[in-house]
């Protein structure tokens, strides 16, 4: 049976997450408009910088600050290539943190589809609601999909 578009793109985000260089959470994001992939992003260090896989984690208040989050990397890739994300859907493996939430809002993203409700933040939820951004959680057996 053919997967729905949401299932199709969320599975691609799971594949993108495999490129992550921070093993605290392998996160992948895919920016899509009109059923076409604009950009992808995974959590990893800035270009030319050491990765957690090689350098270890740089923890501040329990968070690894060595990496840029997947959603932000996908938006940065769009900016680098002159691609607008206005009206896009962001398919992401994990619920966005508060910083990524604000970045997605200002990037004009209209919809966020995610799998893992890791650290769902009430403020992020309120920001998404206030911005009129549709949120959808997809149930996927991550063990089956990742292996």
Secondary structure, 3 states (H helix, E strand, C coil): CCCCHHHHHHHHHHHHHCCCCCCCCCCEEEEEECCEEEEEEECEECCCCCCHHHHCCCEECCEECCEECHHHHHHHHHHHCCCCCCCCEEEEEECCCHHHHHHHHHCCCCEEEEEECCCCCHHHHHHHHHHCCEEEECCCCHHHHHC
